[in-house]
Amino acid sequence: MKITGQIQQQAAEHVRVYLTNKLSQLYCYHNLQHTENVINAINEIADGMRLNDQQRMILLVAGWFHDVGYVSKIEGHEQLGARMAERFLKEKKVDAEDIRQVKSCILSTMYPQHPESILEQVICDADLLHLGQKDFLHKSALLREEWSLTTKVTYTDDQWHGLNLEFISKHVFHTEYCKENYDKRKNKHILFLTKLLKEIKKKQFFQVTKGNAVESESEKKGKNRKMAGGIETFFRTTSHNHMQLSSMADSKAHILLTINSILISIVISILPKRVEEDSFLVWPIALLLFVCLVTIVFAVLTTKPKFSKGVFTKEQVARREANLMFFGNFYNMDLKTYDWGVKEIINDRDYLYSSMTRDIYYLGKVLAVKYRYLNIGYRVFMYGLIVSIVAYGICASCMT
């Protein structure tokens, strides 16, 4: 069976879920957003070159899988992505020739690129299309941060710009479409980097001749950027972990609610008839109902939302006491006041970090209460169920 639009959609959903759940947040460039950008680029180039639907489907599946290997490793991620694509397509009963072409497209993105077929040329150009786009410098900054976080290798400004200049100067677009539409802007980037490097070197030379022992402004900016990146990663990761733990607590509480609600319904439905026939069941059943009720109470307390008054004052913002990162502190405020408060936070770095710290701290306090109630609920359910069964056994033995 050939790759169809349905199989391509299934591959897209599979990779989206996989990268969202598995890929480390340290990868701020080679992430789901980059993969989706490559998919958009493939569609653009395929339209420009008038490729047929079957060629497009092969390219799109390869595009979805070309960077999934980053979940496990950086070096050799292309081979890992090709194997994952092969396994996925075999499960869908796709023809061997289509699988071969998908794998060859993924492997062709390995640097240095040497694409052979027209499909390999398209995906190679799509993967590096940002070299000829307006957001090249932004993408370059993201890649620099990613390398700093994942490989612990840092670059000064002149080192990084020199590395970029060397890379983009050697790069060649393979398809006629990209040569016609993106070479011009790529050459502008080359000229800009060349000029930027000259200015940096001139500034460094001036500092040396003046005997300036103070670190260059570029190095300061590099260190500040690295520190800011590490801080952002800390807050992002910590908040994400807290939200996941909160979601897990709610799910576990929901399990308790469901099980005990079912038990109460069953017991109440059979209670009248069974008690008339076997009066010794009164105490075990009463005990079981009590256990289920207490468990439900603690499960509800786990998921019970807590609201504050939803208002902050300008005096609180001036004293740096209002935390505008939690909706419960501003949901009753008008937009104008809230907008003013947010701008106050953004313009004060210490206030911003303090607000983020307070937000994480109080999330942790809420989590502690949730898990305390959840722990009590599970203990009551576990031990209460055991005691109820033992009570049933004792009452039954006494009646015989």
C-alpha positions in Angstrom: 0.0 0.0 0.0 1.2 3.5 -0.9 1.5 6.3 1.7 -1.9 8.0 1.8 -3.1 11.3 3.2 -4.6 9.4 6.1 -1.3 7.7 6.9 0.4 11.0 6.7 -2.1 12.5 9.2 -1.6 9.5 11.5 2.2 10.1 11.3 1.7 13.7 12.2 -0.4 13.0 15.2 2.0 10.2 16.3 5.0 12.6 16.2 3.2 15.5 17.8 2.3 13.3 20.8 5.7 11.7 20.9 7.7 15.0 20.9 5.3 16.7 23.3 5.6 13.9 25.9 9.2 12.8 25.4 11.4 15.6 24.1 13.3 17.6 26.8 12.5 21.2 27.1 16.2 22.0 26.8 15.7 21.6 23.0 14.5 25.1 22.3 15.3 24.8 18.5 15.0 21.2 17.5 11.5 20.8 18.9 8.0 20.3 17.6 7.9 23.9 16.3 10.9 23.3 14.1 9.3 20.1 12.8 6.1 21.9 11.9 8.2 24.6 10.2 9.9 22.0 8.1 6.5 20.5 7.2 5.3 24.0 6.1 8.5 24.4 4.0 8.0 21.0 2.4 4.5 22.0 1.3 5.8 25.3 0.0 8.6 23.8 -2.0 6.4 21.0 -3.3 3.9 23.5 -4.6 6.6 25.6 -6.2 8.1 22.5 -7.9 4.7 21.0 -8.7 5.4 17.6 -7.2 2.7 15.0 -7.4 0.6 13.9 -4.3 2.6 10.7 -3.8 5.9 12.5 -3.7 4.4 15.1 -1.2 3.1 12.3 1.1 6.6 10.6 1.2 8.2 14.0 2.0 5.7 14.9 4.7 6.1 11.6 6.5 9.9 12.0 6.3 9.6 15.6 7.6 7.6 14.5 10.6 10.1 11.8 11.6 13.4 13.5 10.6 14.2 14.9 14.1 12.4 12.5 16.5 15.7 11.0 17.3 16.6 14.0 19.4 14.5 12.4 22.2 17.3 9.9 22.7 20.5 11.4 21.4 21.9 14.2 19.2 24.7 12.4 17.4 23.1 9.9 15.0 19.5 11.1 15.5 18.8 10.8 11.8 19.4 7.0 11.8 17.2 6.7 14.9 14.4 8.7 13.2 14.7 6.6 10.1 14.2 3.4 12.1 11.2 4.8 13.9 9.6 5.9 10.6 10.3 2.4 9.2 8.7 0.7 12.2 5.6 3.0 12.0 5.1 2.5 8.2 5.5 -1.3 8.5 2.7 -1.3 11.0 0.6 0.5 8.4 1.4 -2.1 5.7 3.1 0.5 3.5 5.1 -0.7 0.4 8.8 -1.3 0.8 9.7 1.2 -1.9 7.8 4.0 -0.1 9.5 3.1 3.2 12.9 3.1 1.5 12.3 6.6 0.1 11.2 8.0 3.4 14.3 6.6 5.1 16.6 8.0 2.5 15.0 11.4 2.8 15.5 11.4 6.6 19.1 10.2 6.3 19.9 12.9 3.6 19.4 15.6 6.2 22.5 14.5 8.0 25.2 17.3 7.8 27.1 17.7 5.5 24.1 17.2 3.1 24.5 15.3 -0.1 21.1 14.7 -1.5 20.7 12.6 -4.6 17.1 12.4 -5.6 14.7 15.3 -6.0 12.8 14.3 -2.8 16.1 14.4 -0.8 16.9 17.8 -2.2 13.5 19.1 -1.2 13.7 17.9 2.5 17.3 19.1 2.8 16.3 22.6 1.7 13.2 22.6 3.9 15.3 21.6 6.9 17.6 24.6 6.5 15.2 27.0 4.8 15.6 29.5 7.7 19.0 30.4 6.3 17.2 32.3 3.7 14.4 33.7 5.8 13.8 36.8 7.8 14.0 35.1 11.2 17.5 33.6 10.6 19.1 35.5 13.5 16.3 34.5 15.9 16.6 30.8 14.9 20.4 31.1 15.3 20.0 32.5 18.8 17.7 29.6 19.7 20.2 27.1 18.4 22.9 28.8 20.4 20.9 28.5 23.6 20.1 24.9 22.8 23.7 23.9 22.4 24.6 25.7 25.6 21.9 23.8 27.5 22.4 20.4 26.0 26.1 20.2 25.3 27.3 22.7 27.9 29.4 24.4 25.2 29.3 28.2 25.2 30.5 30.7 22.5 31.5 34.3 22.7 29.7 36.6 20.2 32.6 36.6 17.7 33.0 32.8 17.9 29.3 32.2 17.3 28.9 34.7 14.5 32.1 33.3 12.9 30.7 29.8 13.1 27.4 30.9 11.6 29.2 32.8 8.8 31.3 29.7 7.9 28.2 27.5 7.9 25.9 29.7 5.8 28.7 30.6 3.4 29.3 26.9 2.6 25.6 26.1 2.4 24.0 25.7 -1.0 20.3 25.3 -1.7 19.7 22.3 -3.9 16.3 23.0 -5.5 15.8 25.6 -8.2 12.8 26.9 -6.3 14.9 27.8 -3.2 17.7 29.2 -5.2 15.3 31.6 -6.9 13.4 32.6 -3.8 15.8 32.3 -0.9 19.4 32.8 -2.1 19.1 36.6 -2.2 18.1 36.9 1.5 20.7 34.3 2.4 23.4 36.4 0.8 22.2 39.4 2.8 22.7 37.4 6.0 26.2 36.6 4.9 27.0 40.3 4.4 25.4 41.2 7.7 27.5 38.6 9.6 30.6 39.6 7.9 30.0 43.3 8.9 29.1 42.3 12.4 32.3 40.2 12.8 34.4 43.1 11.6 32.8 45.5 14.1 33.3 43.0 17.0 36.9 42.4 16.1 37.5 46.2 15.8 36.0 46.7 19.2 38.1 44.0 20.7 41.3 45.4 19.1 40.4 48.8 20.6 40.0 47.4 24.0 43.3 45.5 23.8 45.2 48.6 22.7 43.8 50.7 25.5 44.8 48.0 28.0 41.2 47.5 29.0 41.1 44.6 31.4 37.3 44.7 31.7 35.5 42.0 29.8 34.0 43.0 26.5 30.4 44.1 26.2 29.7 41.1 23.9 31.0 38.7 26.5 28.9 40.3 29.2 25.9 40.0 27.0 26.8 36.4 26.3 27.0 35.6 30.0 23.8 37.5 30.7 22.0 35.7 27.9 23.2 32.4 29.1 22.2 33.2 32.7 18.8 34.4 31.5 18.4 31.2 29.5 19.2 29.0 32.5 16.8 31.0 34.7 14.0 30.7 32.2 14.6 27.0 31.9 14.4 26.6 35.6 11.1 28.4 36.0 9.6 26.7 32.9 10.6 23.2 34.0 9.6 23.7 37.6 6.2 25.1 36.7 5.6 22.3 34.2 6.5 19.7 36.9 4.1 21.3 39.4 1.2 21.3 36.9 1.9 17.6 36.0 1.8 16.7 39.6 -1.4 18.6 40.2 -3.0 16.8 37.2 -1.8 13.4 38.5 -3.4 14.2 41.9 -6.7 15.1 40.3 -6.7 11.9 38.3 -6.0 9.8 41.3 -8.8 11.5 43.2 -11.1 10.9 40.3 -10.3 7.2 40.5 -11.3 7.1 44.2 -14.5 9.0 43.5 -15.5 6.6 40.7 -14.7 3.4 42.6 -16.4 4.4 45.8 -19.5 5.9 44.0 -19.9 2.5 42.3 -19.5 0.6 45.5 -22.1 2.8 47.3 -24.5 2.3 44.5 -24.1 -1.4 44.5 -24.4 -1.7 48.3 -27.5 0.5 48.5 -29.2 -1.4 45.7 -28.8 -4.8 47.4 -28.8 -3.7 51.0 -32.6 -4.1 51.8 -33.0 -7.6 50.5 -29.7 -8.9 51.9 -30.3 -7.5 55.4 -33.7 -9.1 55.6 -32.2 -12.5 54.7 -28.9 -12.2 56.6 -29.1 -9.8 59.4 -25.4 -10.3 60.3 -24.5 -8.2 57.2 -25.7 -5.0 58.8 -22.4 -4.1 60.5 -20.0 -5.1 57.6 -22.2 -3.2 55.1 -22.5 -0.1 57.4 -18.7 -0.1 57.9 -18.1 -0.4 54.1 -20.5 2.5 53.4 -18.8 4.6 56.0 -15.4 3.9 54.5 -16.6 4.8 51.0 -18.2 8.0 52.3 -15.0 9.1 54.1 -12.9 8.3 51.0 -15.2 10.3 48.8 -14.9 13.3 51.1 -11.1 13.3 51.0 -11.2 12.8 47.2 -13.5 15.8 46.8 -11.3 17.9 49.1 -8.3 17.0 46.9 -10.0 18.4 43.7 -11.9 21.2 45.5 -10.9 24.5 43.9 -10.1 27.5 46.1 -10.9 31.0 45.0 -9.6 34.3 46.3 -11.3 37.6 46.0 -9.6 38.3 42.6 -8.6 41.9 43.3 -5.3 43.6 43.8 -4.5 47.2 44.5 -2.0 49.6 43.1 -0.5 49.9 46.5 0.2 46.1 46.5 1.9 46.4 43.2 4.0 49.4 44.4 5.0 47.3 47.4 5.8 44.4 45.1 3.3 42.2 46.9 0.7 41.4 44.2 1.3 38.2 42.2 -0.4 38.7 38.8 0.7 35.3 37.5 -2.3 33.6 39.3 -5.7 34.2 37.9 -7.3 34.2 41.4 -5.5 37.5 42.1 -6.9 39.5 39.2 -10.1 37.9 37.7 -12.3 40.6 39.2 -10.1 43.5 38.0 -10.7 45.5 34.8 -8.3 45.1 31.9 -6.8 48.5 32.1 -5.6 48.0 35.7 -4.4 44.5 35.0 -2.5 45.7 31.9 -0.8 48.4 34.1 0.2 45.8 36.7 1.7 43.4 34.2 3.8 46.3 32.7 5.1 47.1 36.2 6.2 43.5 36.5 7.8 43.3 33.1 9.8 46.5 33.7 11.2 45.3 37.0 13.3 42.2 36.6 13.5 41.6 40.4 9.7 41.9 40.7 9.2 39.5 37.8 11.5 36.8 39.2 9.9 37.3 42.6 6.4 36.9 41.2 7.5 33.7 39.4 9.1 32.4 42.6 6.0 33.1 44.6 3.8 31.5 42.0 5.9 28.3 42.1 6.0 28.4 45.9 2.2 28.6 46.4 1.7 26.0 43.7 3.8 23.7 45.9 1.8 24.6 49.0 -1.4 23.7 47.1 0.2 20.5 45.9 1.1 19.5 49.5 -2.5 19.9 50.6 -3.8 17.9 47.6 -1.4 15.0 48.2 -2.1 15.1 52.0 -5.8 14.6 51.4 -5.2 12.1 48.6 -2.9 10.1 50.9 -5.5 10.0 53.6 -8.2 9.0 51.2 -6.2 6.1 49.8 -5.3 4.9 53.3 -8.9 5.1 54.5 -10.0 3.1 51.4 -7.3 0.5 51.6 -7.5 -0.2 55.4 -11.3 0.3 55.5 -11.8 -2.3 52.8 -9.6 -4.7 54.6 -11.5 -4.1 57.9 -14.9 -4.4 56.2 -13.9 -7.8 54.7 -12.6 -9.0 58.0 -15.8 -7.9 59.7 -17.8 -9.7 57.1 -15.8 -12.9 57.8 -16.2 -12.6 61.6 -20.0 -12.0 61.3 -20.4 -14.8 58.9 -18.5 -17.3 61.1 -20.5 -16.3 64.2 -23.8 -17.0 62.4 -22.7 -20.5 61.2 
